[in-house]
Each structure stands twice: as C-alpha cells, then as structure tokens.
Amino acid sequence: MKIIPKFTHTLIWRTLAYSSMIILGFLGFLTSFGNRNIIRAYEKIWSSFILAVGGVKVKVEGLENIPTQTVVLMPNHQSDLDWPILLSVIPGNYVFLAKKELFKVPVFGRWLKFAGHLPIERSSAVKVYSALRRMISALKNGQSLVIFPEGTRTSDGHLGQFGLASFKIIEQTGVPIVPIVIDGSLRALRKGNPIINPANVRVKILKPILFSEQKKSKTRKEFCAIAADEVRSAIQKELER
C-alpha cells in the first residue's frame, strides 16, 4: 500500500466493514421479514463492498458446477475473509455452519443469528447431535450448507486435516458435496495478523461428488474417512496447480 499506510488502510477498512454491517443489518431487520432471498442480497452487497474497500479482487471459476438441488459446499479455510468471499460469489440459498463463538462477536454475531446461519458446539456429543439435526432440517427446507471441514483457518497456508464429523451429514442424507478451492485469501488477511492487504483471490468450484457407492457395507466412521479423503484430495490437487 504505497499511498495509504497499511495500518491506516486497515483502520478505515475495519471501520467501514462494521459500520456498513450495522446499516445493512438495520435495513435487513426492517425489510426482509425473514425472506432468505432478501437477506442473501444484503449479504452479497456487504461482502462485495468490504472486499472492494480492502483491495481484494476475487476471480471465480466453475459456477456451473453448483447444481440446483441442495448440496453441501466444502471450501478450504485460509482467512477470515473466506466468509465474505463466498458470500460475494456463490449463488443460491445456503447457510454457513460456524463455531458458536462467532455468534458472540458484536454486530457480526447478531447478523449470523438473524440470517439463519447455524452454530455448532463440539463440547459434547449431545450438542453435536443437536447441530446435526439442525443441518438436516436446513437441507430438507431447501437450504444448502457451507461447511469448512478443516474446522479452523490455516496458519501457514497448508491444507489442514478434515474433521470426520463434517461428513456425518453426508452419510445420513446422501446429498452431494461440492468442493471449493480458495487460493489467495491468506495473503489478504492472515490468521493472527490484523492488517488487511490488497490481493487477488481465486475461487474454483469443483464438480459435485456423490458418495452413494461408498456407503454400501461401510461403518459410519469408514464412510466419513473415505469421503473426507476424497474431498481433501480434490482440493489439495487444485491448490498445487
């Protein structure tokens, strides 16, 4: 950042990100009446705005690979910006699965709850089961899910291991998984570093994967391990190109 120092740019960006969320959140409360299409429109406006202010340019490939049916979208997780990046480019009716702590973040957490995104708490089997039931209900109601199977952002750029719990929903519902590759958001906003940097981000949507054959004669744990390995391998292969 040659004209504006990075710290100043970051301060401006964060101020605009939060203030614009407050404004759009207020409009959302007044005008959406729970309509998911209107809520998605507000999310797209907000995310596109803060990415532009941050100097983050997103190029998306493979939108034709998202089917009209409900699916589970599984992206890798490089940065806090992955949320607005996906919100700005992915079409359709979907909700994110997010750790419960995010719902306690001022402003952002209130919006997550209002917009219908789903919290998950892994502190007990009962709470994980409850989250699983909410996910199944969302899919039955025509909402696709966005799940980060790594569970957290990468700190070094390497693709992390995938948690098997994310794949229980696939074993129970049989919906396709659409792997999504996010490449470059780490350069824009790295974990543990508050500074925003202009960057080019590539989002590639891979072809849906069905796991109906793997389900035959497999225990739930075996099925989840096979599914996790296949999705992770597809994303890893694309990241290495």
N, C-alpha and C positions, 0 to 999 in steps of 0.2 A: 504494500500500500504506500505509494510514493507521495500522493498529495495529502492525504489524511493519515496521521499516525495510526497504527493498528489499534492501540488502546482506545483512542478517541472514536475510531470507526466501530469498535466493539460496543462501546458505551451507547453510541447512537443506535446501533442495531438492536441491542437488548431493550432499550427504552421504547423504540418503535414496535418491537415484537410484542412486548407486554401491553403497551397502550392500545395497539391495534386489536389484540385479542380481547381486551376489555370492551372496546367499541363493538366489535363483531359479536362478541358474546351477548352484549346487551340487546343488539338487534335480533340475535337468534332467539333470545328469550321472548321478545315481543312479537316476532313474526313467524316463527317456524311452526308453532303449535305441535311439536313432536314430529313434523314431517321430515323424514330422513333425507329426502332429496334436497330440501332447502338447507338442512344442516350441512350436508356434503358440499353444497355450493359455497356456504360461508367458510368451511374448512379449506376449500380449494383457493378461495380469494386470499385468506390469511396466509396460507403456506406459500403461495406464489409471491405474495408481497414481501414476506420476510426473506425469502431466498434471493429475490432481486436486490433488496437493500443490502444483503450480505455479500453480494457479488458472486453468488453461487449459481452457475448455469447448469441445467440438467438436460441431458440428451437421453431420450427413452427409445428403446427398440423392443419389438415383439409384442405390442399391444394386442395384435391379432391372436395371440396365444391365450388370452383370457377368455374362457368360454362364457356363454350366457347363463349357465347353471351356477349354483352356489359351489364355491371351491374354498380351499384353504391356501392362502398366499403365504409363502415362506421365504422371506428375504434374509440375507446375512445382515449383520448389525455392526456397522463401523462407527457410527456417530449419533449424537442426539438429533442431528439434522435428518436422520433417516425417516423420522415421522413426517415432517413437512415435505420432504422429497417425495415420499409415496403419496401423501395426500394431494400433492400438486399434479401428479401424472396418472395415477391409477383411476380408471373409470369404474362406475358401478356402485352397488350398495354393499358396503362392508364395514366391519368394526375391528378395532385393534384389541388384542389381548395384551394387557400391561400389568406390571407388578403393582401391587396395592399401594406402595409408597408414592407412586406418581399421582395418585388421586388425592394426596395430601398437599401437593405443591400449590401455592396460592395462584389463583386465576386459572392456570392450566388444569389443575385437578378438578375444579368446578366444571370446566368445559368438558373434560373427559366423561364425567358422570352424566352431564346434561345430554351429550351427544350419543350416549348409549354404549361407549366402549366398555370392555369387560375387565374387571380387576381379577387378579389371581394372587393367592397367598399360599405359599408352599410349606407353611409351618406345621400342617397336619394333613393326614390322609383324608379326613372329613372335609377340610376346606378345599383340597384339590378336587375331590369328587364333586363338591358343590359347583366349582368353576367349570368342571367338565359338563355338568348338566346344563349350565347357562350357555355354554358353547353349542351344545347340541340343539338347544331351543332356538338360538340365533340362526343356525343353519336351516332348521325346519321353517323358520319365518322368512327365509329367502335372503338372509344376510351372509355374505362371505366373511371369512375371518382372516385377519393378518396376524401371524404368529412369528416372532423371532425365535427360532429354535435354539440359538446359542444361549438365550436367556439373559445376555448382557452384551455390552459393547466390547469390541476388541480394543486392546491397549497397544498392540504392536502391529496391527494390520493383518495378522494371520487369522484364518478362519478357525473359530473355536469348535469344540465338540458340541454335538447336538444332544439336547436332553431328550430322553425317550418318552417322557410324559407328554410332550407335544404331539406325539403320534398316536396316542390312545384315541383321540377324537377320530382319526382316520380309520382305525381298526373297528370302531363302533358304528361309523356312519358310511364308510366306503366312498366318501367324496374325493375328487381328485385333488392333488397337491400341485400348485403352480410355483415352482422355484423362481426366485427373483434375485438377480445379482446387482448389488450396489457397489460401485467402484469409484472412489474419489472423495466420498464424504469425510473420510478420515483426515484428508488434507485441509478440509474446510473448518472442521471443529473436532479436535482430538480429545479423547477422554482424559479428564484431569487438567485440561488447558482451557481457560475461559475465552481465549482470543478467537474471534472469527476471521477466517482468511478467504479471500476470493478463490474459487476453484471450479474446475469443470468436473461434473459428476456424470457417470454413465450408469444408466439403469437398463438392464436387459431382462426381459421377461421370457423365461424358458417355456418349453412346451409342457402341458399338464402331464402328470404321472399318475397312473392308476395302479392300485396295489391289490386288485381282486384275487389274482393268482397266488400272491404271497400269503394271503390269509388262510389258504387251504392247509390243513394239517400242521398249523403253527400255533404255538402258545402266543399269548398276547406279547410277552417280552420278546420272543423271537421275531414276531411280526414287526414290532416297533423298531428293533435293531436293524432289520433289513431295510425298512422304509427310510430310517434316518440315514443309513449309509448311502442309499441311492440318491437321496436329495442332496446330501452334503457333497457327494462326489460330483454331481452335476454343477453345483455352484463353484466348487473348487476348480474344476476344469475350465470354467469360463473365466475365473479370476486369474488363472495362469496364462491366459492368451495375451 
